[in-house]
Amino acid sequence: MDHGRPKPDLIIFDCDGVLVDSELLSCRCLSEVLAEFGLQLSVEQALELFLGRSTKAIEQYYRDLLGQALPDDFLARLRARVLETFAEALQPIPGAGAVLSKLQTPRCVASSSDLDRVSLSLDVTGLAPHFGDRLYTAQMVRHGKPAPDLFLHAAGRMQADPARTLVIEDSVSGVQAARAAGMMVWGFVGGAHYRARDGRAILSAAGADRVFAHMSDFWEA
């Protein structure tokens, strides 16, 4: 598992699209809730614009680029829709549990999603025991991905050297954030949102040190 670098002292997992197959579900929810407010955004556009980004990025996009403030209750309605959908339909990424069960290296989660969403995602899919309270989210830092803040915060809390930290990410913004933090990063393209997109090319171009599509290939040197 060295890929030209020393064995990491810490592995940081993104949650959505890496541990749980949630990206299509959450983008569908975003598209539907925006439509309720008369705003049109396809699932494909949502993936292109907001994959790996926080809800703050959604608000910023509409405010700064489109000059349109989202309604006051938008985020609350989106959050409720996502949590309801996840509770009913969310599935783990195949093989994620097996990788985590075998993993000896300290690990944590660093996600752009809110803490309650991450907690629900891991609970619903049975992955929560692998992480305990080692969950870090964009709410805890000033700047979300692609800034390095979240990954540096997670490494700091885990008392790990960024240079000896490995990040597993599925988004361009996440790969960029890991690179900016001085960490090694592997791109994962096994989520349903990459079935119609060339994720390998996308994440390689973003700077991933390695890209893989199946959790069974996690240990491949």
C-alpha positions as CSV (number, residue, x, y, z in Angstrom):
1,M,0.0,0.0,0.0
2,D,3.0,2.4,-0.3
3,H,2.6,3.7,-3.8
4,G,6.0,5.4,-3.5
5,R,5.3,6.9,-0.1
6,P,5.8,5.7,3.5
7,K,2.9,3.8,5.1
8,P,0.5,6.5,6.4
9,D,0.0,7.1,10.1
10,L,-3.6,8.2,9.5
11,I,-6.2,7.5,6.8
12,I,-8.9,10.1,6.3
13,F,-12.0,8.9,4.6
14,D,-14.5,11.2,2.9
15,C,-18.0,9.9,3.6
16,D,-20.3,10.6,0.7
17,G,-19.3,8.6,-2.4
18,V,-16.5,6.8,-0.5
19,L,-18.1,5.0,2.4
20,V,-21.7,5.4,1.5
21,D,-23.3,5.5,-2.0
22,S,-25.1,8.8,-1.4
23,E,-24.1,11.3,-4.1
24,L,-26.9,10.6,-6.5
25,L,-29.4,10.5,-3.7
26,S,-28.3,13.8,-2.3
27,C,-28.1,15.5,-5.7
28,R,-31.6,14.2,-6.5
29,C,-32.9,15.7,-3.2
30,L,-31.2,19.1,-4.1
31,S,-32.7,19.1,-7.5
32,E,-36.2,18.3,-6.1
33,V,-36.1,20.9,-3.3
34,L,-34.8,23.7,-5.6
35,A,-37.7,22.8,-8.0
36,E,-40.2,23.4,-5.2
37,F,-38.9,27.0,-5.0
38,G,-39.1,27.4,-8.8
39,L,-35.3,26.9,-9.4
40,Q,-34.3,24.4,-12.1
41,L,-31.1,22.3,-11.6
42,S,-30.7,18.8,-13.0
43,V,-29.1,16.0,-11.1
44,E,-26.2,16.1,-13.6
45,Q,-25.7,19.8,-13.0
46,A,-25.9,19.3,-9.3
47,L,-23.1,16.7,-9.5
48,E,-21.0,18.9,-11.7
49,L,-21.4,22.0,-9.4
50,F,-21.6,20.6,-5.9
51,L,-20.0,17.2,-5.7
52,G,-17.9,17.2,-2.5
53,R,-19.0,20.7,-1.5
54,S,-20.9,21.9,1.5
55,T,-24.4,23.5,1.6
56,K,-22.6,26.8,2.2
57,A,-21.2,26.4,-1.4
58,I,-24.7,26.0,-2.7
59,E,-25.8,29.2,-1.0
60,Q,-22.7,31.0,-2.3
61,Y,-23.2,29.9,-5.8
62,Y,-26.8,31.3,-6.0
63,R,-25.9,34.5,-4.1
64,D,-22.6,35.4,-5.7
65,L,-22.8,33.9,-9.2
66,L,-26.5,34.2,-9.9
67,G,-27.4,37.1,-7.6
68,Q,-30.2,35.2,-6.1
69,A,-30.6,34.5,-2.4
70,L,-32.1,31.1,-1.5
71,P,-35.3,31.2,0.6
72,D,-34.8,31.2,4.4
73,D,-36.2,27.7,4.8
74,F,-34.3,26.2,1.9
75,L,-31.5,24.5,3.9
76,A,-33.9,23.2,6.5
77,R,-36.1,21.6,3.8
78,L,-33.1,20.2,2.0
79,R,-31.7,18.7,5.2
80,A,-35.0,17.1,6.1
81,R,-35.4,15.6,2.6
82,V,-31.9,14.2,2.6
83,L,-32.2,12.7,6.0
84,E,-35.5,11.1,5.1
85,T,-34.2,9.7,1.9
86,F,-31.0,8.4,3.5
87,A,-32.9,6.7,6.2
88,E,-35.0,4.9,3.6
89,A,-32.6,4.1,0.8
90,L,-28.9,4.7,1.6
91,Q,-26.5,1.8,1.0
92,P,-22.8,1.4,1.9
93,I,-20.2,1.3,-0.8
94,P,-19.7,-2.4,-1.5
95,G,-16.7,-3.7,0.4
96,A,-16.2,-0.6,2.6
97,G,-17.0,-2.5,5.8
98,A,-14.5,-5.3,4.9
99,V,-11.7,-2.7,4.3
100,L,-12.4,-1.0,7.6
101,S,-12.6,-4.3,9.5
102,K,-9.1,-5.2,8.2
103,L,-7.5,-1.8,8.5
104,Q,-5.0,-1.4,11.3
105,T,-4.1,2.2,10.6
106,P,-5.8,4.9,12.6
107,R,-8.7,6.3,10.6
108,C,-11.3,9.1,10.7
109,V,-14.0,10.7,8.5
110,A,-13.7,14.3,7.1
111,S,-16.8,15.3,5.2
112,S,-18.4,18.4,3.7
113,S,-21.7,17.2,4.9
114,D,-23.2,18.3,8.3
115,L,-22.4,16.1,11.3
116,D,-26.0,14.8,11.7
117,R,-26.0,13.7,8.1
118,V,-22.6,11.9,8.4
119,S,-23.7,10.3,11.7
120,L,-27.0,9.1,10.1
121,S,-25.2,7.8,7.0
122,L,-22.8,5.7,9.0
123,D,-25.5,4.5,11.4
124,V,-27.8,3.4,8.6
125,T,-25.1,1.6,6.7
126,G,-23.6,-0.1,9.8
127,L,-20.2,1.6,9.4
128,A,-20.4,3.8,12.5
129,P,-18.5,1.5,14.9
130,H,-15.4,1.7,12.7
131,F,-15.1,5.5,13.5
132,G,-16.7,6.2,16.8
133,D,-16.6,10.0,17.4
134,R,-13.7,10.6,15.0
135,L,-16.0,12.5,12.6
136,Y,-14.9,15.9,11.3
137,T,-17.1,18.1,9.1
138,A,-17.1,21.4,7.2
139,Q,-19.0,23.0,10.1
140,M,-15.9,22.8,12.2
141,V,-13.7,25.0,9.9
142,R,-13.9,28.3,8.2
143,H,-13.3,27.2,4.7
144,G,-14.6,24.0,3.2
145,K,-13.1,21.9,0.4
146,P,-11.2,22.6,-1.9
147,A,-9.4,24.6,0.9
148,P,-7.2,22.3,3.0
149,D,-8.7,23.4,6.3
150,L,-10.9,20.4,7.0
151,F,-8.2,17.8,6.4
152,L,-5.7,19.8,8.4
153,H,-8.2,20.0,11.2
154,A,-8.8,16.3,11.1
155,A,-5.1,15.5,11.1
156,G,-4.5,17.9,14.0
157,R,-7.3,16.3,16.1
158,M,-5.9,12.9,15.3
159,Q,-2.3,14.1,16.1
160,A,-1.0,13.0,12.7
161,D,1.6,14.6,10.4
162,P,-0.2,15.8,7.2
163,A,2.8,14.5,5.2
164,R,2.1,11.0,6.6
165,T,-1.7,11.1,6.1
166,L,-3.6,9.4,3.3
167,V,-7.0,10.8,2.1
168,I,-9.6,8.7,0.2
169,E,-11.8,11.0,-1.9
170,D,-14.3,10.9,-4.7
171,S,-14.5,14.5,-5.7
172,V,-12.3,17.0,-7.5
173,S,-12.7,19.5,-4.6
174,G,-11.7,16.8,-2.1
175,V,-8.6,15.8,-4.1
176,Q,-7.6,19.4,-4.4
177,A,-8.1,19.9,-0.6
178,A,-5.9,16.9,0.2
179,R,-3.2,18.1,-2.1
180,A,-3.3,21.6,-0.6
181,A,-2.9,20.0,2.8
182,G,0.2,18.2,1.7
183,M,-1.4,14.8,2.0
184,M,-1.3,11.8,-0.3
185,V,-4.7,11.2,-1.9
186,W,-6.4,8.3,-3.6
187,G,-9.4,8.9,-5.8
188,F,-12.3,6.5,-5.5
189,V,-14.7,6.1,-8.4
190,G,-16.9,3.2,-7.3
191,G,-20.0,5.3,-6.4
192,A,-23.1,5.3,-8.6
193,H,-22.5,8.9,-9.6
194,Y,-19.5,7.8,-11.7
195,R,-21.3,5.2,-13.8
196,A,-21.8,7.7,-16.6
197,R,-18.7,9.8,-16.1
198,D,-15.0,9.1,-16.5
199,G,-14.1,9.4,-12.9
200,R,-10.6,8.0,-13.4
201,A,-9.7,10.8,-15.8
202,I,-11.4,13.5,-13.7
203,L,-9.7,12.6,-10.4
204,S,-6.3,11.9,-12.0
205,A,-6.4,15.4,-13.6
206,A,-7.3,16.9,-10.2
207,G,-4.1,15.4,-8.8
208,A,-5.0,12.1,-7.2
209,D,-1.9,9.9,-6.6
210,R,-4.0,6.8,-7.5
211,V,-7.5,6.1,-8.6
212,F,-9.4,2.9,-7.9
213,A,-13.0,1.8,-8.6
214,H,-13.6,-1.2,-6.2
215,M,-13.0,-1.4,-2.4
216,S,-11.6,-4.9,-3.0
217,D,-8.7,-3.1,-4.8
218,F,-7.9,-0.9,-1.7
219,W,-5.0,-3.1,-0.6
220,E,-3.4,-3.4,-4.1
221,A,0.1,-2.1,-4.0
